[in-house]
Amino acid sequence: MNEPDLSVSLGRLRLKNPVMPASGTFNFGKEYAEYFDLNQMGAVVNKSVMLQPRQGNAPPRIVETPCGMLSSIGLPSQGIEEFLTVQLPFMRALECAAIVSVSGTSAEEFGELVSVLDRAGGVDALELNLSCPNFVDKVIFATDCGLMAEVLQECRRRTSLPLIAKLSPNVTDIVQMARLAEKHGADMLCAVNTFTGMAIDVRTRRPVLGTVTGGLSGPAIKPIVLRMVWQITQAVGLPVIACGGISNGTDAVEFLLAGAAAVQVGTANFINPLAIPETIAGIRQYMLDSGPHSVTEIIGAAWRRSAAGR
Ligand SMILES: Cc1cc2nc3c(=O)[nH]c(=O)nc-3n(C[C@H](O)[C@H](O)[C@H](O)COP(=O)(O)O)c2cc1C
């Protein structure tokens, strides 16, 4: 049996396989090197870096929920200087693509980060975490058409590196936001960030999280994200990186069949530090069992069949 070809091309970005960590669930990879060979991954993705060092939100910041977790970490960051001297050299040295996730509180701040990283070299793509509130009107960039367009235009102006727009699911129409990102210069989409939720402690009769609301992630959100990826990939021409509840090879294959060109493993890393290599192995095994030589043959296969009425 020939070894399956797991490589994928996301526009100009070529990956040896379609699996990578979700930002914020893997730091920049160092801790996970104790568990598996990080060079196996298609790409490494850091916790979103901000321009200046920040502490993040006050605790409690995490609540376990059935099949998932709520978090309100609040984007703590060591800032871009530490990122350039400590994290980026580590990411670059890996034999996989280096995708740098950035987050800002204004379009200018995003633009500044993008410029610095463009000049730094060794960055294969930039992922824009648009789920941060902007300073002026406290609205989340990815839930506001005008703000999202502004950030994308500013970042596009500052770099020719591939730009990944990370979408928020907390919108009425995810396809509209995907189209907007395409129109304003994104090369790829990442779908999606966490879903806003909350938990209440019945003993204290108070919200559990310090910030009252937080982001729901993990297997609980997978079916909703799958539906979003299905809708986006049929409406928009850009490659989509799926993110939401992906924990193993079967989950990943579902998203590839739904049209995703790559997948991110997030909350699963906290439960099983081997979730990423196991996901890669699971995709490979699926291909060995079911036939296609190249993983690209399964991307979007479910909607092509569905369009054909089967
Ligand atoms: C603890 C935690 C921290 C996160 N930090 C970030 C972040 O810094 N930047 C970002 O774009 N997304 C962040 N996310 C969102 C994840 O990247 C991902 O979009 C989300 O968790 C859904 O995927 P999952 O269900 O596989 O975890 C974070 C999620 C969690 C649970």
The ligand as a Gaussian input file, in Angstrom:
#p B3LYP/6-31G(d) Opt

LIG

0 1
 C       -7.972000      28.556000      27.118000
 C       -8.194000      29.056000      25.721000
 C       -7.424000      30.109000      25.232000
 C       -7.621000      30.587000      23.935000
 N       -6.842000      31.602000      23.476000
 C       -6.985000      32.020000      22.184000
 C       -6.121000      33.001000      21.636000
 O       -5.197000      33.493000      22.277000
 N       -6.326000      33.377000      20.343000
 C       -7.313000      32.842000      19.566000
 O       -7.424000      33.204000      18.386000
 N       -8.139000      31.892000      20.060000
 C       -7.992000      31.465000      21.331000
 N       -8.792000      30.479000      21.814000
 C       -9.817000      29.872000      20.942000
 C       -9.291000      28.606000      20.299000
 O       -8.183000      28.861000      19.451000
 C      -10.402000      27.927000      19.449000
 O      -10.835000      28.834000      18.468000
 C      -11.597000      27.503000      20.280000
 O      -11.196000      27.018000      21.542000
 C      -12.446000      26.435000      19.577000
 O      -11.698000      25.273000      19.322000
 P      -11.719000      23.980000      20.308000
 O      -13.167000      23.651000      20.564000
 O      -10.997000      22.920000      19.552000
 O      -11.014000      24.391000      21.551000
 C       -8.624000      29.996000      23.110000
 C       -9.389000      28.927000      23.616000
 C       -9.178000      28.460000      24.889000
 C      -10.031000      27.313000      25.386000

